[in-house]
């Protein structure tokens, strides 16, 4: 391989860039590495410290075995770089690398800002020309605190929400639909480039490139911009826990275990590789990647996938398959250091965004600040609430009374972290059934059960996330191959309930302002296991209306059911999931109840209410509602 094209001798990388890179602290790494278009050509830079030789091949020079431009080393950084005349925006390229093992392989650029559409695997030279229109949104975000604001999240898989749409085509439709339902945010399942569609994006090969399946990076910017202009926040799923073993991507990139851990590299559950969090350059690659999506695409937060798999050295491993840390424990100290650095850097550089951990264990302090000894996330998925509550509602009401603790136990730890309540894609796939399919009984009972469950979820402490399609009451579980059944949209009344839930939720600070404080929640009756009923009050800041929530998880109405209330007078029935307008049986309280001076549940005033089967009722004092 001796035939090459000429390069130009021009300044490549500055001293400050190299210093920050060597320290693992270059926070705009995408402007240093990868393909950077310049007048007359393009500068290429790639980190491959153990490679014997690196060339860049592409549309400007051909793809034959003797084509390519050599990239010489830049000092001792491990970076190789060159300016290549004739390489232009829109051209495809790869790095042809002779690894430390002597093997030549063509590799996609780890820092590529755009890619070919899978199954093709080349990187694409790209330069954004997008003009944003979301200045007002970003200005308001900077001074916002997501902990004391309403947050109800609609989870979306772009490829199956409405099949066949591009980023630009989906933008207006998604914004209109989410606004109609009243959600505050969407959470997009991974949009980073990935070769295998059924992985849903969780097997990432192009960390810096939106998938080309739906358009260009600027088309994705349009989607985010359109949602922001409609008043909808955008969260992205992000996967720093592992990456696939494709031989044209990150795996053994320079013939050695470069990005992956050298001896604990493969994840036993997913057959993928684990990042080497102890290597500064790898940490820099990931931290800068988080900043890239937050800054360059204006997204409002990242939900970090599979955090538990990062925290534990023995995660899904048997004895003898892992080695303890320097203190003899099973904690992955390098991953902990990475997560703390990640969150500290994000919150310092991107005020107003939120970092969310999908962490499924009892690891302490996930959402506690780093300087308090925590991991520094803003929110943590409440997987315990999800598991226990779904375990309860799938049971026939005849047997629910024996499992009443599955409803009440989550309140014991509800304020240990700053929680988000997830009913995500993981709960409606792989044989688990759809959300309405989990409900027992006939079709009317299933719908009633779903409505009551959603009202309970929206009233429980914590933010909410609901997977797309749950609002359609589809008995089929979600599949990325078939998409949603939109013929159901006007067939059932669950969307109408969700509209009202979100409208009430956003208007009542009691349901979100003190989500992370015990002062925001008080049981009325937690122990009525015989009748399958729970009741509680949510409180907001002084001067705001409390909300009493009573949920009847039994299959029969509860009439003249007495509850104590924290204030006397008239309480309006602001929500009743058994109302006829939602397809219910119409058991209710004629719009309001009035208390009497009869002590009950530790309160001086109480009232008797009617709650329909599988139904939830919300009450609020009349002096606030008027």
DANORCOR-V350124 format. One record per backbone hydrogen bond with DSSP energy under -0.5 kcal/mol. NH is the residue of the N-H (numbers start at 0). CO is the residue of the C=O. E is the energy in kcal/mol with one decimal. If there is no record, write none. Layout:
nh:NH co:CO e:E
nh:NH co:CO e:E
//
This chain:
nh:3 co:1 e:-0.5
nh:4 co:67 e:-1.0
nh:7 co:82 e:-1.4
nh:9 co:7 e:-1.2
nh:17 co:13 e:-2.2
nh:18 co:14 e:-2.6
nh:19 co:15 e:-2.7
nh:20 co:16 e:-2.4
nh:21 co:17 e:-2.6
nh:22 co:18 e:-1.5
nh:23 co:19 e:-0.5
nh:23 co:20 e:-1.3
nh:24 co:19 e:-2.9
nh:26 co:24 e:-1.0
nh:28 co:25 e:-0.7
nh:30 co:27 e:-2.0
nh:31 co:28 e:-1.4
nh:32 co:28 e:-2.6
nh:33 co:44 e:-3.0
nh:35 co:33 e:-0.6
nh:35 co:42 e:-3.0
nh:36 co:34 e:-0.6
nh:37 co:40 e:-2.8
nh:40 co:37 e:-2.2
nh:41 co:83 e:-1.7
nh:42 co:35 e:-2.6
nh:43 co:41 e:-0.5
nh:43 co:81 e:-2.9
nh:44 co:33 e:-1.3
nh:45 co:79 e:-2.5
nh:47 co:45 e:-0.7
nh:47 co:77 e:-2.5
nh:50 co:47 e:-1.5
nh:51 co:97 e:-2.8
nh:52 co:97 e:-1.3
nh:54 co:95 e:-2.3
nh:55 co:68 e:-2.4
nh:56 co:54 e:-0.5
nh:56 co:93 e:-2.6
nh:57 co:61 e:-1.0
nh:58 co:91 e:-1.9
nh:60 co:57 e:-1.6
nh:61 co:57 e:-2.3
nh:66 co:63 e:-1.5
nh:68 co:55 e:-2.0
nh:70 co:53 e:-2.9
nh:71 co:69 e:-0.6
nh:71 co:80 e:-0.6
nh:73 co:78 e:-2.8
nh:74 co:72 e:-0.7
nh:76 co:73 e:-1.5
nh:79 co:45 e:-2.8
nh:80 co:71 e:-2.0
nh:81 co:43 e:-2.0
nh:82 co:7 e:-0.6
nh:83 co:41 e:-3.1
nh:83 co:81 e:-0.5
nh:84 co:82 e:-0.6
nh:85 co:39 e:-2.0
nh:86 co:83 e:-1.2
nh:87 co:85 e:-0.5
nh:89 co:124 e:-2.8
nh:90 co:87 e:-2.0
nh:92 co:122 e:-2.4
nh:93 co:56 e:-2.2
nh:94 co:106 e:-3.0
nh:95 co:54 e:-3.0
nh:95 co:93 e:-0.5
nh:96 co:94 e:-0.8
nh:96 co:104 e:-3.0
nh:97 co:52 e:-3.0
nh:98 co:96 e:-0.8
nh:98 co:102 e:-2.7
nh:99 co:253 e:-2.2
nh:101 co:98 e:-2.2
nh:104 co:96 e:-2.2
nh:106 co:94 e:-3.6
nh:106 co:104 e:-0.5
nh:107 co:247 e:-3.3
nh:111 co:108 e:-1.8
nh:115 co:121 e:-2.5
nh:119 co:116 e:-1.7
nh:122 co:92 e:-2.2
nh:123 co:113 e:-2.4
nh:124 co:90 e:-2.8
nh:131 co:129 e:-0.6
nh:137 co:133 e:-2.3
nh:138 co:134 e:-2.5
nh:139 co:135 e:-2.1
nh:140 co:136 e:-2.3
nh:141 co:137 e:-1.8
nh:142 co:138 e:-0.7
nh:142 co:139 e:-0.6
nh:143 co:140 e:-1.7
nh:147 co:144 e:-1.3
nh:148 co:145 e:-0.9
nh:152 co:463 e:-2.9
nh:153 co:184 e:-2.2
nh:154 co:152 e:-0.6
nh:154 co:465 e:-2.6
nh:155 co:186 e:-3.1
nh:157 co:155 e:-0.6
nh:159 co:156 e:-1.5
nh:160 co:156 e:-1.4
nh:161 co:157 e:-0.6
nh:164 co:161 e:-1.1
nh:166 co:213 e:-2.8
nh:169 co:165 e:-2.7
nh:170 co:166 e:-1.3
nh:171 co:167 e:-0.8
nh:172 co:168 e:-0.8
nh:173 co:169 e:-3.1
nh:174 co:170 e:-2.4
nh:175 co:171 e:-2.4
nh:176 co:172 e:-2.2
nh:177 co:173 e:-2.9
nh:178 co:174 e:-2.2
nh:179 co:175 e:-2.0
nh:180 co:176 e:-2.0
nh:181 co:177 e:-1.4
nh:182 co:177 e:-1.3
nh:183 co:151 e:-1.6
nh:184 co:151 e:-1.9
nh:185 co:232 e:-2.3
nh:186 co:153 e:-2.1
nh:187 co:185 e:-0.5
nh:187 co:234 e:-2.9
nh:188 co:155 e:-2.9
nh:188 co:186 e:-0.5
nh:192 co:205 e:-1.2
nh:192 co:208 e:-2.3
nh:194 co:202 e:-0.5
nh:196 co:194 e:-0.7
nh:198 co:195 e:-1.7
nh:199 co:196 e:-2.6
nh:200 co:195 e:-0.6
nh:201 co:198 e:-1.8
nh:204 co:192 e:-2.4
nh:205 co:192 e:-2.1
nh:206 co:204 e:-0.6
nh:208 co:205 e:-1.4
nh:210 co:190 e:-3.4
nh:213 co:210 e:-0.9
nh:214 co:211 e:-0.7
nh:219 co:215 e:-1.8
nh:220 co:216 e:-2.0
nh:221 co:217 e:-1.9
nh:222 co:218 e:-1.5
nh:223 co:219 e:-2.1
nh:224 co:220 e:-2.8
nh:225 co:221 e:-2.8
nh:226 co:222 e:-2.1
nh:227 co:223 e:-2.5
nh:228 co:224 e:-2.5
nh:229 co:225 e:-1.1
nh:230 co:227 e:-2.0
nh:231 co:226 e:-2.7
nh:232 co:183 e:-2.6
nh:234 co:185 e:-2.8
nh:235 co:300 e:-2.1
nh:236 co:187 e:-2.5
nh:237 co:302 e:-2.6
nh:239 co:237 e:-0.6
nh:242 co:272 e:-2.1
nh:243 co:203 e:-0.5
nh:248 co:245 e:-1.6
nh:250 co:245 e:-0.6
nh:252 co:249 e:-1.2
nh:253 co:255 e:-0.5
nh:254 co:251 e:-1.7
nh:257 co:255 e:-1.7
nh:260 co:273 e:-2.5
nh:266 co:271 e:-4.0
nh:267 co:265 e:-0.5
nh:270 co:266 e:-1.8
nh:272 co:242 e:-3.5
nh:273 co:264 e:-3.7
nh:275 co:258 e:-2.6
nh:276 co:274 e:-1.2
nh:278 co:275 e:-1.7
nh:279 co:277 e:-0.6
nh:282 co:278 e:-2.4
nh:283 co:279 e:-2.7
nh:284 co:280 e:-2.1
nh:285 co:281 e:-1.9
nh:286 co:282 e:-3.2
nh:287 co:283 e:-2.5
nh:288 co:284 e:-1.1
nh:289 co:285 e:-2.1
nh:290 co:286 e:-2.0
nh:291 co:287 e:-2.3
nh:292 co:288 e:-1.8
nh:293 co:289 e:-1.8
nh:294 co:290 e:-2.9
nh:295 co:291 e:-2.4
nh:296 co:291 e:-0.7
nh:296 co:292 e:-0.7
nh:298 co:292 e:-1.5
nh:299 co:233 e:-2.9
nh:300 co:233 e:-0.6
nh:301 co:353 e:-1.4
nh:302 co:235 e:-3.0
nh:303 co:301 e:-0.7
nh:303 co:355 e:-3.5
nh:304 co:237 e:-2.8
nh:304 co:302 e:-0.6
nh:306 co:303 e:-0.5
nh:306 co:357 e:-1.8
nh:307 co:357 e:-0.7
nh:309 co:305 e:-0.7
nh:309 co:306 e:-1.3
nh:310 co:306 e:-1.7
nh:311 co:307 e:-1.3
nh:312 co:329 e:-3.6
nh:313 co:329 e:-0.5
nh:314 co:311 e:-1.2
nh:316 co:313 e:-2.1
nh:320 co:317 e:-2.4
nh:324 co:328 e:-2.5
nh:327 co:324 e:-2.2
nh:331 co:310 e:-3.1
nh:332 co:330 e:-1.3
nh:335 co:331 e:-2.3
nh:336 co:332 e:-2.2
nh:337 co:333 e:-2.1
nh:338 co:334 e:-2.7
nh:339 co:335 e:-2.2
nh:340 co:336 e:-2.3
nh:341 co:337 e:-3.0
nh:342 co:338 e:-2.5
nh:343 co:339 e:-2.5
nh:344 co:340 e:-2.4
nh:345 co:341 e:-2.6
nh:346 co:342 e:-2.4
nh:347 co:343 e:-1.6
nh:348 co:344 e:-2.1
nh:349 co:345 e:-2.5
nh:352 co:349 e:-1.6
nh:353 co:299 e:-1.5
nh:355 co:301 e:-2.9
nh:356 co:378 e:-2.5
nh:357 co:303 e:-2.2
nh:357 co:355 e:-0.5
nh:358 co:356 e:-1.2
nh:365 co:362 e:-0.7
nh:367 co:364 e:-1.2
nh:371 co:368 e:-1.5
nh:372 co:369 e:-2.1
nh:373 co:368 e:-2.4
nh:374 co:364 e:-2.4
nh:375 co:364 e:-0.6
nh:375 co:367 e:-2.1
nh:376 co:365 e:-2.1
nh:377 co:354 e:-2.4
nh:378 co:354 e:-1.9
nh:379 co:417 e:-2.4
nh:380 co:356 e:-3.0
nh:381 co:419 e:-3.2
nh:382 co:380 e:-1.6
nh:385 co:381 e:-2.0
nh:386 co:382 e:-2.6
nh:387 co:383 e:-2.7
nh:388 co:384 e:-2.7
nh:389 co:385 e:-2.2
nh:390 co:386 e:-2.1
nh:391 co:387 e:-1.7
nh:392 co:388 e:-2.5
nh:393 co:389 e:-1.7
nh:394 co:391 e:-1.4
nh:398 co:395 e:-2.5
nh:399 co:395 e:-0.8
nh:400 co:396 e:-0.6
nh:401 co:398 e:-1.1
nh:402 co:399 e:-2.4
nh:403 co:400 e:-0.9
nh:405 co:402 e:-1.9
nh:406 co:403 e:-1.7
nh:407 co:403 e:-1.4
nh:408 co:404 e:-3.0
nh:410 co:407 e:-1.4
nh:411 co:408 e:-2.1
nh:412 co:408 e:-0.6
nh:412 co:409 e:-0.5
nh:415 co:412 e:-1.8
nh:416 co:412 e:-0.6
nh:418 co:416 e:-0.9
nh:419 co:379 e:-2.1
nh:420 co:462 e:-3.7
nh:421 co:419 e:-0.7
nh:422 co:420 e:-0.6
nh:422 co:464 e:-2.3
nh:426 co:423 e:-1.6
nh:427 co:424 e:-1.6
nh:431 co:428 e:-1.8
nh:433 co:474 e:-0.7
nh:437 co:433 e:-0.9
nh:437 co:434 e:-0.8
nh:438 co:434 e:-0.5
nh:438 co:435 e:-1.0
nh:439 co:392 e:-0.7
nh:445 co:441 e:-2.7
nh:446 co:442 e:-2.2
nh:447 co:443 e:-2.5
nh:448 co:444 e:-2.8
nh:449 co:445 e:-2.5
nh:450 co:446 e:-2.5
nh:451 co:447 e:-2.4
nh:452 co:448 e:-2.3
nh:453 co:449 e:-2.5
nh:454 co:450 e:-2.1
nh:455 co:451 e:-2.1
nh:456 co:452 e:-2.6
nh:457 co:453 e:-2.5
nh:458 co:454 e:-1.2
nh:459 co:455 e:-1.2
nh:462 co:418 e:-1.8
nh:463 co:150 e:-1.9
nh:464 co:420 e:-2.2
nh:465 co:152 e:-2.7
nh:466 co:422 e:-2.1
nh:467 co:154 e:-2.0
nh:469 co:466 e:-1.8
nh:471 co:468 e:-1.2
nh:472 co:469 e:-1.1
nh:473 co:468 e:-0.8
nh:477 co:427 e:-1.6
nh:481 co:478 e:-0.8
nh:482 co:478 e:-2.2
nh:483 co:159 e:-1.3
nh:485 co:483 e:-1.1
nh:487 co:484 e:-1.6
nh:488 co:485 e:-1.4
nh:490 co:487 e:-1.4
nh:491 co:487 e:-1.1
nh:496 co:492 e:-1.9
nh:497 co:493 e:-2.6
nh:498 co:494 e:-2.3
nh:499 co:495 e:-1.8
nh:500 co:496 e:-3.1
nh:501 co:497 e:-2.8
nh:502 co:498 e:-2.2
nh:503 co:499 e:-2.8
nh:504 co:500 e:-3.0
nh:505 co:501 e:-2.4
nh:506 co:502 e:-1.2
nh:507 co:503 e:-1.0
nh:507 co:504 e:-0.8
nh:508 co:506 e:-0.6
nh:510 co:507 e:-2.2
nh:511 co:508 e:-1.8
nh:512 co:508 e:-3.1
nh:513 co:508 e:-0.5
nh:514 co:511 e:-1.3
nh:516 co:513 e:-1.7
nh:519 co:516 e:-1.9
nh:520 co:517 e:-1.7
nh:521 co:536 e:-2.0
nh:523 co:534 e:-2.5
nh:524 co:534 e:-1.6
nh:527 co:532 e:-0.5
nh:528 co:526 e:-1.8
nh:531 co:528 e:-0.5
nh:532 co:527 e:-1.8
nh:533 co:550 e:-1.8
nh:534 co:524 e:-1.8
nh:535 co:548 e:-2.2
nh:536 co:521 e:-3.1
nh:537 co:546 e:-3.1
nh:538 co:519 e:-1.7
nh:543 co:540 e:-1.7
nh:546 co:537 e:-2.4
nh:547 co:618 e:-2.8
nh:548 co:535 e:-3.2
nh:549 co:616 e:-2.6
nh:550 co:533 e:-2.9
nh:551 co:614 e:-3.3
nh:552 co:531 e:-3.0
nh:552 co:550 e:-0.8
nh:557 co:610 e:-3.1
nh:558 co:556 e:-0.6
nh:560 co:608 e:-3.1
nh:561 co:559 e:-0.6
nh:562 co:606 e:-2.4
nh:564 co:604 e:-2.4
nh:570 co:592 e:-3.2
nh:571 co:619 e:-2.8
nh:572 co:590 e:-2.2
nh:573 co:571 e:-1.2
nh:573 co:617 e:-1.4
nh:574 co:617 e:-1.3
nh:576 co:615 e:-2.3
nh:578 co:575 e:-1.8
nh:581 co:578 e:-1.5
nh:582 co:579 e:-1.8
nh:583 co:578 e:-2.3
nh:585 co:577 e:-2.9
nh:591 co:588 e:-1.9
nh:592 co:570 e:-2.7
nh:594 co:568 e:-2.6
nh:595 co:605 e:-2.7
nh:597 co:595 e:-2.6
nh:598 co:596 e:-0.6
nh:599 co:602 e:-2.1
nh:602 co:599 e:-2.0
nh:604 co:564 e:-0.7
nh:605 co:595 e:-2.0
nh:606 co:562 e:-2.1
nh:608 co:560 e:-2.3
nh:610 co:557 e:-2.6
nh:611 co:586 e:-0.5
nh:613 co:553 e:-2.2
nh:614 co:611 e:-1.6
nh:616 co:549 e:-2.6
nh:617 co:574 e:-2.5
nh:618 co:547 e:-2.6
nh:619 co:571 e:-1.9
nh:621 co:569 e:-3.1
nh:623 co:620 e:-1.4
nh:624 co:620 e:-1.8
nh:625 co:621 e:-1.9
//
